């Protein structure tokens, strides 16, 4: 356990603004013992009543999903997330630590994966409503493990840790939390300009075939990864994002990077939109998984997010496809199908999830980001017939 690992653990507790809370809900795989120990040691520096550790077991989950039918999966406590509701009612801070196991779910029926995810979300409705409504402090981060590093990325576990530290602004000489606050100041200058323009729609084009118009609803707000309460929701984060008008996206978009969804790769895919809805799609690999995402519920095939990330971003400049959406979405301009965000519209800040479509924001049981940014991507904002270039050759220029 290095000094950098301790600094990283401290950063993540600062990221959820733990000083404002009495409860911490820590969710992480059961094989991260050393890092978990550091997180718990650092949490003792706060005046907390309880730290609840929720261990996940991806290997056991795999075996159960392989052996059980859907009815019995839905009855099994391992797939029940209702404990999150209890701690949401206590206004806990939620820290989720991801640590991917590559190819673990390759032999599981995609429909079973989709149905299991849907079931899980149904067990955590109270938490989900607060989480999606911006009423909880939360942060999603990641930790290295041998399989992710060696099998997934062909690097050592320590090399992956070093890459995580690098993109999370953790080094030996500066305070990483201060580094992030400075970074957000610069990002918020861009959001301010975008919000002042209040574009009617965005035009996306690039050399791999994307030709897309994404319309924006009245009252839309561009945001950064700094949450409503000053928490950092994703660690790391490079995106500036908003929620589009769900029923007015037109054209075609091509993926620029593979999407790893529940450990399965979806590669070289496109989505074609008419009146906001995906009406055609295909993929070189993982097409059945993509179909499962798009058919998760009736609102799944509509956009919930459009996010700007420069091609020349720290994560992309590592040269690694991390095969973990937390990192990969912050290495590339991206879109997301499914659920939109309350905080991305001034008319939606206090709305219930069920009412978001009334102001143009999509509702769905899923939110799946996919990467579309490459070094040829151009994005133009349009309002009253006037055009402003937002991204040129893959990079934000506004």
N, C-alpha and C positions, 0 to 999 in steps of 0.2 A: 504494500500500500504506500503510494508515493505522496509527496507533498502536493503534487498537482491533483491527485485524486481527492485529497481532503479539500482542497480549494474548490474543486468541482462540486463536491457534496455540499459545501457551504453555499456555493452559488445557487444551487437548486432550491435550497430552503429560503434563500433571499428572494428567489424568483417568484415563489408563491406568497410573498409578503407574510411570512409566518409570524412576524412580530405582532400582527393584528389579530391572531387567532389563538384559540385555546385547544383546538384539536387538529391533529394531522392524520390524514388517511394516506398511507404509503402503500402503493400497489406496485409489485415487482415480481419477476420470476423467482422461484425458490433456489436457483443456482447462483445467486449473486451475493453470497455470504459476506465477502470482504467489503464490498461496496455498501451493502446494507448496514454493516457494522459501523462504517464511517458516518452514514446518514443518521443513524440513531445516536451516535456520540455527539454529532453537531446539533441535533435536535434538543439535546439537554441544555443548550445555551438559551433556550426560549422558555418562557413561563407557560408551559403546556399542561393541561389536565390529562391528556392521553395521546399516545401515538398508536394508532391501530395499523398493524402490518397485515396486508392482504397478499398472501403468496399465491401466485399462479403457477401452474404446472403444465407447460405446453406438451410435454411428452405423455403425461397421463391423459390429457385432453385428446390427444391424437388417438391413443389406444381406445378410449371410450367411444370416440366418434367412428372408429373403424368397426367396433364390435356391436354397438347399440343401434337400434332403430330410432327414428326421430322422437317418437313418443317417450321412450325411456331416456333419451338425452335430455329432453325437456324436464324430466322428473329428477335428474341427477343434480345434487347440490353444487357440483363443480361448475355448472353452467348457470348458476343463479347469482345474479349481481345485486340482489335486494339489499345487501349490507351497505351499499353505497347510499341508499335512501336514508338509512339511519343517520349516517354522518353528514349528509347534506342537511338534514333537519337540525343538526348541531352546528351548522355553519363552519364545518371543518375546511381546512385547506387540503386540496387533493394533489398529490404528486405521483404521477404515473411514470414508471421506469420501463422502457422497452428494451428488449435484448433478443434480437431475431434469431431463430433457428432455421437455417435455409433448407428448403425442400421438404420440410417436415410434413406438410399437408398434401403433398403431391398425389398420394394414393387415396385421398378422401373425395367422395362424390361432391362436386361443386354445389349441387343443390342442397346437400346436407350442410355444407359450410354456411351457405346463405340463410337457410332456415334456422340454424343454430345461432347465428348472429342476431337474427330477428327476435328469437326467443330471449336472448340475453338482454336486449334492449327493452323488451317488454317487462322485465323484472326490475328495472331501474328507472321507472318513469319519473318519479319525484326528483331523483338526482338529475336525470336527463333534462327535464324542463328547466331546472335552475342552471345547469351547466350550459345549455344552449341559449338561455336567456341572459347570460353574462352576470349571474347573481352569485357565483362561487369563485373563490380563488383557486386556480388550478394551473398546473404546468405539466407538460409532457416532455420527457427527456429520454436519453438512452445510455446504456452501459455496454461495454465490450464483453464478448464471451468467445471461447476458443472456436466453436463451430461457426459462428457468424464470421469471424476473422479468417480462419484457415480454409474452411469449406466454401464459404460464400464469397470471400474477397481475395483469397490467396495471399493474405498477409498474416503476421503474427498477432496474437491477442494484444500484446503491448503496443504494436504499431497501430492497431485500431484505436486503442485508448489515446495514443498521441494525436491521431487525426480528430478524435472527438474533442480533446482539449483545444486543439488548434482552431476548429470552427466555432467553439464555444468561448473563445477569447480568454482561455485560461493559460497563463504562463507564469514564470517564476518571479517576474519583476513588477507586475501591476495587479491591481485589484480587478477581477473579472466583472464584478457587478457594476463598478464605476465605468468600465469599458462599455458595458451594454447600455447604460443610461446615456452615455455620450453618443453611441450609435443611434439610439432612438431619436435623439434631438435632430440628427441629420435626416433620418427617414421621415420624421414628422414635417419637415420642410416640404417634402414632396407631396405628402398627403394634403397639406394645406393648399398647395397649388391645384391639385386635382379637384379638391372640393370646391374651390373657387370657380373652376371652369364648369363644373356640373354638366358634363358631357351627356348628350342624348344617346350616343352609341359609340362603340369602339370597333375599328376595322383591323382584323388580324390577317396578315399575309406572310408567307415564307416560301422558300424554295422547295420544301418537301411536300407542298400541296395545300397547306392551310389557306383557306379563303373564307373568313367568318366575320359576321357582324353580331356583336353582343350588345343588346340594348340595356340601358340602365334605368331603373325606376326613379320617379320623382322623389326627392329627399334622400337619395343614396349618399352614403358616407364612406370615404376611403379610410381604412384603418391600418395600423401596424400590429405586430405581435404583442404590443403592450396593452394589457387588458384594462377594463373599466376601472378596476381598483388599483391600478399601477403594477399588477403582477405581470410576469412574462409568461405567456401561455405556451409557447414552444421554445425549446432550447436545443439547438439554435433556431433563429428565425431571420429571414432576409426579405420576407414578402410584404408588399403593400397590397391590400385586397379590399374588395367590396362584394356585395351580392347583386347579381344582375336581375333584370326583369325576366322572370322565369319563362314567360310564354312568348318571347319575341326574339330568340336567337335563330339566326339563319345562316346556312352554309355548311362547310365541312372543315374539320380540324383533324390533324394527324399528330400522333404521339411522337415526341422527340427522344424520349427515354423509356425504358421498360417500366411497367408498373408491377410491383410485387404486392399482391393482395392476399393476406392470410397465408403468406409463405409460398404462394404460387405466382409464377411469372406470366404477365400478359404483355406481349411484345408486338411492335410494329402494327398498331391498330389505328383505325379512324372512326370518327363518329360524324354522321350527317344529321343536321338539325333542320326542322321545318316548324315554324310557329313555336319555337322553344323546345320542342321534343325531339329526341333521337329517333329518327325514322329508318336509319340504316347504319350498319356497323360491320366491321370484320377485324380479324387479328391474325397475325402469322402464328402465334401460339397463345393459348389461354382463352380462346374465343368463348368456350363454354362458361368460364369464370366471368368474363365480361358480360355475357348474356345474363348470368345470375345476378350481377350487380344491377343491370338495367331493368330487370324484371322483379327486383326486390319488393317494390310496391308501385302503385300507379303513378306516384310522383317522382320515382327514382330517375327516369330518363330525362329530367329537366335540370338545368344548371342551377347550382346554389352559390357558386363563388367564381370570381375571376381575380387572379392574383398576378402582380407584376414582380418579377425577380430578374435582375440583370444576369446575362450570360457570364459576365465577368464578376461572378460572385465568389466569396471565399470557399464555399462548399464545392461549386463546380470546378474551381481552380485546383482542388486537390487531385482531380483526374480520376476520382473514384465514383462509381455508381454504388452507393451504399446498400442498395436493395432493402432499404428501410424508408418508408414514405416520409418520416419526420425529417430526414436529411435530403432525400432526393427532391421533394417538393420545394425545398429552399435552395436548390441548385438550378432551378429552371422556372421560367414563367409557366404558370399552370392554371388549369380550370378544375372545378369539382362538380360532379353531378350529385344531386340529392339535396340535402338540407342546406338552407341559407342561414344568415346570421342576423339576429335582432339588432346588434350594435351597428350594423352597416346601413341603417336607414333611420332617419330622425323620426319617421312616423311609426316605427316598429319597436322602439326601445322598451315600451311597457306592454306590448301586445303578448298575448298567449300564443304558443306555437301554432295552435289551430287557426289563428286569425292572420298569420303572416301573408298568406296569398292575397289577402284583401289589399295589401299595399305593394304587391308584386314580387314578394320574396318566396321562394320555394319552400315547401315542407316535405319531408320524407323521412324514412326510417334509417337512411344511410347518408354518409357524406364521404365521397371517394375522390381524392385528388389525383389528377394525372398530368404529366409534364408535357408541355408543348413548345417550350422555348429552345431555340437553337441560335447560332450566330447569324442567321439570316432573317430572324423574326423582326417584323416591323408592325407597330401598333399606332394607329391614328385615332385621335378623339375627335368627334364631330358634334357640333352644336350650331343650330340655325344655319346649316350649310357651310359653316367655317370649319377648317381642319387644323388640328394641332398635332404634331408628331410627339408621341409619348415615348416610344421605344424605337431605336434605330440600330440595325445590325445586332439585335439581341439585347441591347443595353438601354436602361432608362436614361432619357436625356432631358426630361422636363424639370 
